[in-house]
């Protein structure tokens, strides 16, 4: 209803009538869509419920299948199961008939799947204990001082030549090894230096190929890790460095800077860790192994 002072000429104008008709159409459309929208939302909820039920059924089936595989694995290894313990007499009576009808041998896939499912349970080893508060604080200061030194070293290089700087990403992993896993073989100077030499050489050599960037990165990193493992100088930061250098953004000059940074990190880790009576770094240098490996054959030939 219109107010008493309403101008009926304006109210009945074509523009106002068109506006009212459009508003009525919009309101009618909203009302008309409520039903289909409700039906659509209901169907979506039903579809989600069906997907959830399928996923749940698959998980339950996988768990039950894995349990049967584990029981078969225990039986194949001669370990008594709970059913074997409770039905010992029935097992002996059935064994005679089972001798005539033996189960078919497992396939290669079944054997591997059983092995994988069994190993998922873990080796029942206890996790290592955490650091004490004092050792954690010592680790913090060691990492902080070493990284601060490396950052200033990188800035000094950049000031002399803006094209070069220290690739700092792998040094975060190196700090973790040197101050949290001090006695680990991967933390020792031999692994740090030789692992970087091997990985960076492979990565930079791969940049001369015409392979796609992703293939080159994956291949260089995999080759570097394989060579480090074969030569006994596995070093996780070197694998990270190989992935970065295989992209083609770095040169042999960056490799020299990386090696210099590793030497500085080893020097600082040796100085800081050995201030702690509970730490020993390095636990070995190990470079004599390579001297024996490459020169022992020559010595024997000379004696002969």
C-alpha positions in Angstrom: 0.0 0.0 0.0 1.2 3.5 -0.8 1.4 6.3 1.7 -1.2 9.2 1.6 1.3 11.7 0.2 2.5 9.4 -2.5 2.8 10.9 -6.0 0.7 8.4 -8.1 2.1 9.7 -11.3 5.6 8.7 -10.3 4.3 5.5 -8.9 2.7 4.6 -12.2 5.6 5.7 -14.3 7.0 3.1 -16.7 10.4 3.1 -15.0 8.9 2.4 -11.6 6.6 -0.3 -13.0 9.6 -1.9 -14.8 11.6 -1.8 -11.5 8.7 -3.5 -9.6 8.3 -6.1 -12.2 12.0 -6.9 -12.1 12.0 -7.1 -8.3 9.0 -9.4 -8.5 10.8 -11.7 -10.9 13.9 -11.8 -8.7 11.8 -12.7 -5.6 10.0 -15.3 -7.6 13.2 -16.8 -8.9 14.6 -17.0 -5.3 11.5 -18.7 -4.0 11.4 -21.1 -7.0 15.1 -22.1 -6.5 14.7 -23.0 -2.9 13.2 -26.4 -3.7 15.8 -27.5 -6.3 18.6 -26.1 -4.1 17.4 -28.2 -1.2 17.3 -31.3 -3.4 20.8 -30.6 -4.7 22.2 -30.2 -1.2 20.5 -33.4 -0.1 22.0 -35.3 -3.1 25.5 -33.9 -2.3 25.2 -35.0 1.3 24.2 -38.5 0.1 27.1 -38.7 -2.3 29.6 -37.7 0.5 28.1 -40.4 2.8 28.5 -43.0 0.1 32.2 -42.0 -0.4 32.8 -42.1 3.3 31.3 -45.6 3.6 33.4 -46.8 0.7 36.6 -45.5 2.2 35.8 -46.9 5.6 35.0 -50.3 4.0 38.3 -50.3 2.1 40.2 -49.5 5.2 38.5 -52.2 7.2 39.1 -54.7 4.4 42.8 -53.7 4.2 43.3 -54.1 7.9 41.6 -57.5 8.0 43.6 -58.6 5.0 46.8 -57.4 6.6 45.9 -59.3 9.8 45.5 -62.5 7.8 48.8 -61.9 6.1 50.5 -61.4 9.4 49.0 -64.6 10.7 50.2 -66.5 7.6 53.7 -65.0 8.0 53.8 -66.1 11.7 52.8 -69.6 10.7 55.4 -69.7 7.9 58.1 -68.8 10.4 56.9 -71.4 12.9 55.5 -68.9 15.5 52.4 -70.1 17.3 49.3 -67.9 17.0 46.6 -67.6 19.6 44.3 -69.9 17.7 47.1 -72.5 17.5 47.6 -72.3 21.3 43.9 -72.8 22.0 43.3 -75.5 19.5 46.4 -77.6 19.8 44.6 -81.0 19.8 42.4 -80.1 16.8 45.5 -79.0 15.0 47.3 -82.3 15.4 44.2 -84.2 14.3 43.8 -82.0 11.2 47.5 -82.2 10.2 47.1 -85.7 8.8 44.4 -84.6 6.4 46.2 -81.4 5.5 49.2 -83.4 4.4 47.1 -84.8 1.5 45.7 -81.4 0.5 48.5 -78.8 0.9 47.8 -75.1 0.3 49.2 -73.8 -3.0 52.5 -71.9 -2.7 52.4 -68.1 -2.3 53.1 -66.0 -5.2 56.0 -63.5 -5.3 53.6 -60.6 -4.9 51.9 -62.1 -1.9 55.2 -62.8 -0.2 56.4 -59.3 -0.7 53.1 -57.8 0.4 53.2 -59.9 3.6 56.7 -58.8 4.3 55.8 -55.1 3.8 52.7 -55.4 6.0 54.8 -57.0 8.7 57.5 -54.4 8.6 54.9 -51.7 9.0 54.6 -52.7 12.6 58.2 -51.5 13.2 61.2 -53.2 14.7 60.1 -52.5 18.3 63.2 -50.4 18.9 63.0 -47.6 21.5 63.3 -44.0 20.2 66.4 -42.1 21.3 66.0 -40.0 24.4 65.6 -36.2 24.0 68.4 -33.7 24.9 68.5 -32.2 28.3 67.7 -28.5 28.6 71.4 -27.6 29.0 72.4 -29.6 25.9 69.5 -28.0 23.9 70.7 -24.5 24.8 74.2 -25.5 23.9 73.0 -26.7 20.5 71.1 -23.4 20.0 74.2 -21.3 20.6 76.4 -23.6 18.5 74.0 -23.3 15.5 73.5 -19.6 16.0 77.2 -18.7 16.1 78.1 -21.0 13.2 75.3 -19.7 10.9 76.1 -16.1 11.8 79.7 -16.7 10.8 78.6 -18.3 7.5 76.2 -15.4 6.8 78.9 -12.8 7.2 81.2 -15.0 5.1 78.6 -15.0 2.3 78.1 -11.2 2.6 81.8 -10.6 2.3 81.9 -12.7 -0.9 78.9 -10.8 -2.3 80.5 -7.5 -1.7 83.6 -8.4 -3.6 81.7 -10.1 -6.5 77.9 -9.7 -6.6 77.6 -12.7 -8.8 78.8 -15.1 -6.1 77.4 -16.0 -2.7 77.2 -19.0 -0.4 74.2 -21.3 -1.1 72.9 -21.4 2.5 70.1 -24.0 2.2 72.2 -27.1 2.8 74.0 -25.5 5.8 70.8 -25.7 7.9 70.9 -29.5 7.6 74.6 -29.4 8.3 74.0 -27.5 11.6 71.4 -30.1 12.6 74.0 -32.9 12.0 76.9 -31.2 13.7 75.1 -30.0 16.8 72.3 -32.5 17.3 73.8 -35.7 15.8 77.4 -35.0 16.6 78.6 -38.6 16.7 76.7 -39.7 13.5 78.9 -40.8 10.6 77.1 -38.4 8.3 78.2 -35.5 10.5 81.9 -36.2 10.3 84.4 -34.0 8.3 85.2 -36.7 5.8 81.6 -37.2 4.8 80.9 -33.4 4.7 83.8 -32.6 2.4 83.9 -35.6 0.2 80.1 -35.9 0.0 79.9 -32.3 -1.2 82.7 -32.8 -3.7 81.0 -35.8 -5.2 77.5 -34.4 -5.2 78.4 -30.9 -6.6 80.6 -32.4 -9.3 77.8 -34.7 -10.5 75.2 -31.9 -10.3 77.3 -29.4 -12.2 78.3 -32.0 -14.8 74.6 -32.8 -15.4 74.0 -29.1 -16.3 75.9 -29.7 -19.6 73.3 -32.2 -20.7 70.2 -31.4 -22.7 67.8 -33.2 -20.3 64.7 -31.5 -19.0 65.2 -29.6 -15.8 63.1 -31.9 -13.6 64.7 -35.0 -15.0 68.2 -33.5 -14.6 67.6 -32.6 -11.0 66.2 -36.0 -10.1 68.9 -37.8 -11.9 71.8 -35.8 -10.5 70.5 -36.1 -6.9 69.9 -39.8 -7.3 73.4 -40.4 -8.8 75.0 -38.3 -6.0 73.3 -40.2 -3.2 74.1 -43.5 -4.9 77.8 -42.6 -5.2 78.0 -41.3 -1.7 76.5 -44.5 -0.4 78.8 -46.7 -2.5 81.9 -44.8 -1.3 80.8 -44.6 2.4 80.6 -40.8 2.6 76.8 -40.3 2.9 76.0 -36.7 3.8 72.4 -35.5 3.6 73.3 -31.8 3.0 75.3 -32.8 0.0 72.2 -34.5 -1.5 70.3 -31.2 -1.0 73.1 -29.3 -2.6 73.0 -31.6 -5.6 69.3 -30.9 -6.1 70.0 -27.1 -6.0 73.1 -27.1 -8.2 71.5 -29.4 -10.9 69.0 -26.6 -11.7 71.7 -24.7 -13.6 71.7 -21.4 -11.6 75.2 -22.1 -10.1 78.7 -22.5 -11.4 81.9 -24.1 -10.4 82.8 -20.9 -8.5 79.8 -21.5 -6.3 81.1 -25.1 -5.7 84.4 -23.7 -4.4 82.5 -21.3 -2.1 80.4 -24.2 -0.8 83.5 -26.2 0.0 85.1 -23.2 1.8 81.8 -22.8 3.8 81.9 -26.5 4.8 85.5 -26.1 6.0 84.5 -23.1 8.1 81.5 -25.0 9.5 83.7 -27.9 10.4 86.2 -25.6 12.1 83.5 -23.9 14.2 81.8 -27.2 15.1 85.1 -28.6 16.2 85.8 -25.6 18.4 82.3 -25.3 19.9 81.4 -28.9 20.4 84.8 -29.8 22.1 84.1 -27.1 24.7 81.4 -29.4 26.0 82.7 -32.3 28.2 79.9 -34.6 26.9 80.6 -34.1 23.2 83.4 -35.2 20.9 83.7 -33.8 17.4 84.9 -35.2 15.2 84.7 -38.8 16.2 87.0 -39.6 13.3 88.6 -37.8 10.4 88.9 -40.9 8.2 90.9 -39.4 5.3 93.5 -42.1 5.8 91.0 -44.6 4.4 91.3 -43.0 1.0 95.1 -43.0 1.2 95.1 -46.7 1.9 92.4 -47.3 -0.8 94.3 -45.6 -3.6 98.0 -46.1 -2.6 98.0 -49.5 -1.0 97.8 -51.2 -4.4 100.8 -49.3 -5.6 102.8 -50.1 -2.6 102.1 -53.8 -3.0 103.1 -53.7 -6.7 106.4 -52.1 -5.8 107.2 -54.7 -3.2 106.3 -57.5 -5.6 
